[in-house]
Amino acid sequence: MVFNSESLGLTKGAEALLRDLVHERTGLFYENGNFDMFIEKLAPLVISRGFQSFLDYYYLLKYDTGIEEEWNQVINALSVQETYFWREIDQLKAFVNEVVPLHFSVPRAEPLRIWCAASATGEEPMTIAMLLEENGWFERAPIEIYATDASTKAIEKGKSGLYRERSLRNLPSHLREKYFTEEQGLWRISPKIQSKLKWALVNLVDPVKTAPFASAPVIFCRNVFIYFSDDTIRKIVRLFAQRMPTPGYLFVSVSESLLRMTTDFNLEEIGGAFVYVKR
């Protein structure tokens, strides 16, 4: 369905107010070229509230109290959950083959904590878990994987462990046979792999909720910064740098660059993949 922004009272002023408020609370930034998509996604929420204008919805989000659930709906509506198993696998293999052995080359009392900071529906952290399992790391060393996202809808789907064929399109066939079972047209991941993940709801622009996870020595924050403004990216990366131990390994997507955003991390090639390293 196509919504007419004018019929819902979207004036130029309301446009800027709503966009900036969403940017402030979620980190998601919609430039002029993407604004129609922004309106298209939020319009059903405006209508479901019985409002006649986007300005009314702005006032609700800005000034009403006790509307965290409404903000959850906003994030669910705007979040992009396009992901799949074995995505950008070179980075993940470099992590398992190079970073993990290096980490455990020194005796450690604490588990290796891995934080997937924008895990969507879980394909990335579960791919990491499969790689670690295939290499026998769970039997040799204590490892914890934290999967977080700002979308309650994404987390619920990830916890269900059920995936469509599209999510498995890059997964090698022998791993599909080993770790998945077909269930009414969907694919259910092995409980053994699913049990390796600890889920939590975390909005990356909320420093209070982000800080405890950012103390992990390994952070995967891939394919999320492309939706954020430069200022938001700088704030998040700065928090990572303040909290991460040394060395700390920050993985972003191959399509994302932090070279203009931070001097706290060095871009290094490890095992054929590029990683931002706090030294």
C-alpha positions in Angstrom: 0.0 0.0 0.0 1.3 3.5 -0.9 0.6 6.2 1.7 0.1 9.8 0.7 2.2 11.8 3.0 0.2 15.0 2.5 -3.1 13.2 3.6 -1.3 12.4 6.9 -0.2 15.9 7.5 3.4 15.6 6.7 4.7 19.1 6.2 8.3 20.1 5.7 8.6 21.0 9.3 7.1 17.8 10.6 9.4 15.9 8.2 12.5 17.3 9.8 11.2 16.9 13.3 10.3 13.3 13.0 13.4 12.3 11.1 15.7 14.0 13.6 13.9 12.4 16.6 14.2 8.9 15.1 17.8 9.6 14.4 18.4 10.7 18.0 16.7 7.7 19.5 17.7 4.9 17.1 20.8 6.1 15.2 19.0 5.4 11.9 19.4 8.3 9.5 17.3 8.9 6.4 18.7 11.4 4.0 16.4 13.1 1.5 16.8 10.4 -1.1 15.6 7.8 1.4 12.8 9.8 3.1 10.0 8.3 1.1 11.0 4.8 2.4 11.1 6.2 5.9 7.5 7.6 5.6 6.3 4.4 3.9 7.5 2.3 6.9 6.1 4.6 9.6 2.8 5.4 8.1 1.1 2.2 9.3 2.1 3.0 12.8 0.5 6.5 12.5 -2.7 5.0 11.2 -2.9 2.2 13.7 -2.7 4.9 16.5 -5.7 6.6 14.9 -3.8 9.8 14.2 -4.5 12.1 11.3 -1.0 13.4 11.0 2.6 12.6 11.4 3.0 15.6 13.6 0.6 14.0 16.1 2.8 10.9 16.0 5.9 13.0 16.6 4.4 14.6 19.7 3.5 11.1 21.0 7.1 9.9 20.5 8.7 13.1 21.8 6.6 13.9 24.9 4.5 11.0 26.1 5.9 8.8 28.9 5.7 5.0 29.1 5.9 4.4 25.4 8.9 2.2 25.1 6.8 -0.4 23.3 5.9 2.2 20.7 9.6 2.9 20.2 10.1 -0.9 19.8 7.5 -0.8 17.1 9.3 2.1 15.3 12.6 0.2 15.4 10.9 -3.0 14.2 9.3 -1.1 11.3 12.6 0.6 10.3 15.1 -2.2 10.9 16.6 -3.9 7.8 16.8 -7.6 8.5 18.5 -8.8 5.3 21.1 -11.2 6.4 22.1 -14.8 5.8 24.4 -17.6 7.0 28.1 -17.6 5.7 27.9 -13.8 4.9 31.3 -12.3 4.2 32.8 -15.5 5.4 36.4 -14.5 4.9 36.3 -12.3 8.0 34.7 -15.0 10.1 37.3 -17.6 9.1 40.1 -15.2 9.8 38.6 -14.6 13.2 38.4 -18.3 14.0 41.7 -19.3 12.4 43.8 -16.4 13.5 42.3 -14.3 16.3 40.9 -17.1 18.5 44.2 -19.1 18.6 46.1 -15.9 19.3 43.8 -15.0 22.1 44.2 -18.4 23.8 47.9 -18.6 23.3 48.1 -16.8 26.6 46.6 -18.6 29.7 43.3 -16.9 30.6 40.8 -17.3 33.4 38.0 -15.5 31.7 36.0 -16.8 28.7 36.5 -15.2 25.3 33.5 -12.9 24.9 32.3 -12.3 21.4 29.7 -9.6 20.8 27.6 -9.5 17.6 26.3 -6.0 18.1 23.7 -5.9 15.3 22.9 -9.6 14.9 19.4 -9.2 13.3 17.9 -12.6 13.3 21.0 -14.4 14.3 22.6 -15.8 11.1 25.9 -14.1 11.8 26.5 -15.2 15.4 25.2 -18.7 14.6 27.7 -18.9 11.7 30.4 -18.0 14.1 29.2 -20.7 16.5 29.2 -23.3 13.7 32.8 -22.3 12.7 34.0 -22.6 16.3 32.2 -25.9 16.7 33.7 -27.2 13.4 37.2 -26.3 14.7 36.6 -27.8 18.1 37.0 -24.6 20.1 34.0 -25.1 22.4 35.6 -28.3 23.8 39.0 -26.7 24.2 38.3 -23.2 25.7 35.5 -21.2 27.4 33.8 -19.0 24.8 30.7 -16.8 25.1 28.7 -15.4 22.2 26.4 -12.5 22.8 23.8 -11.7 20.1 22.1 -8.3 20.4 19.8 -6.2 18.3 17.6 -3.1 18.7 14.6 -4.9 17.1 12.4 -7.1 19.4 11.0 -8.7 16.3 14.4 -9.8 15.0 15.4 -11.2 18.4 12.2 -13.2 18.7 12.8 -14.7 15.2 16.4 -15.5 16.1 15.4 -17.2 19.3 12.9 -19.4 17.4 15.8 -20.9 15.4 13.7 -21.2 12.3 14.9 -19.9 8.9 13.7 -19.7 5.4 15.6 -21.2 2.5 16.9 -17.7 1.5 18.9 -17.5 4.7 20.8 -20.7 3.9 21.6 -19.8 0.3 25.4 -19.5 0.9 25.7 -22.2 3.5 27.8 -25.3 2.3 25.6 -28.3 1.8 27.4 -30.5 4.3 26.9 -27.9 7.1 23.2 -27.7 6.2 22.9 -31.4 6.6 24.8 -31.4 9.8 23.2 -28.4 11.6 19.7 -28.0 10.2 16.5 -30.0 9.9 13.6 -29.2 7.6 10.4 -28.4 9.3 7.3 -27.5 7.4 9.1 -25.6 4.6 11.5 -23.9 7.1 14.9 -24.9 8.4 15.5 -25.4 12.2 19.1 -24.9 13.4 20.6 -27.4 15.8 19.8 -26.8 19.4 23.5 -27.3 20.1 24.4 -24.3 18.0 21.4 -22.3 19.2 22.4 -22.8 22.8 25.7 -21.1 22.3 24.1 -17.7 21.9 23.1 -15.3 24.7 20.4 -12.9 23.4 19.8 -9.3 24.6 17.9 -6.2 23.4 20.5 -3.4 22.9 20.1 -0.1 21.0 23.6 0.9 20.0 22.9 4.6 20.6 22.1 3.9 24.2 25.5 4.0 26.0 24.1 2.6 29.3 23.0 -0.7 27.6 25.9 -0.8 25.2 28.8 -0.3 27.6 28.7 -3.7 29.3 28.8 -5.6 26.0 31.5 -3.2 24.6 34.0 -4.6 27.1 34.3 -7.7 24.9 37.7 -8.2 23.2 35.9 -9.1 19.9 33.0 -7.1 18.5 31.2 -7.8 15.2 29.3 -4.7 14.1 28.8 -5.5 10.4 26.3 -4.0 8.0 24.7 -1.5 10.4 26.9 1.6 10.2 25.6 2.1 6.6 22.3 3.2 8.1 23.8 5.6 10.6 25.1 9.2 10.3 28.8 9.9 10.6 28.3 11.6 14.0 26.5 8.5 15.4 29.1 6.2 14.1 31.9 8.2 15.8 30.1 8.1 19.1 29.5 4.4 19.0 33.1 3.5 17.9 34.5 5.8 20.6 32.5 4.0 23.2 33.8 0.7 21.8 37.4 2.0 22.1 36.9 3.2 25.6 35.5 -0.1 26.8 37.4 -2.8 24.8 40.6 -4.3 26.2 43.9 -4.3 24.4 44.1 -5.9 21.9 40.5 -5.5 20.8 39.2 -6.7 17.4 36.4 -4.8 15.7 34.9 -6.3 12.6 32.8 -4.2 10.3 31.5 -5.0 6.8 33.8 -4.9 3.8 31.5 -2.1 2.5 32.0 0.0 5.6 35.1 2.2 6.5 36.0 3.7 9.8 39.2 5.4 8.6 37.6 8.9 8.7 35.8 8.1 11.9 38.4 7.0 14.5 42.1 7.0 15.3 41.5 4.5 18.2 41.8 1.5 15.9 44.4 0.4 13.4 43.2 -1.2 10.2 45.1 -4.5 9.9 45.1 -7.5 7.6 44.7 -10.7 9.5 44.3 -14.0 7.8 43.4 -12.4 4.5 40.7 -10.2 6.0 40.7 -6.6 7.2 40.0 -5.9 10.9 40.1 -2.8 13.1 42.4 -3.5 16.0 42.8 -1.5 19.2 46.5 -1.8 20.2 
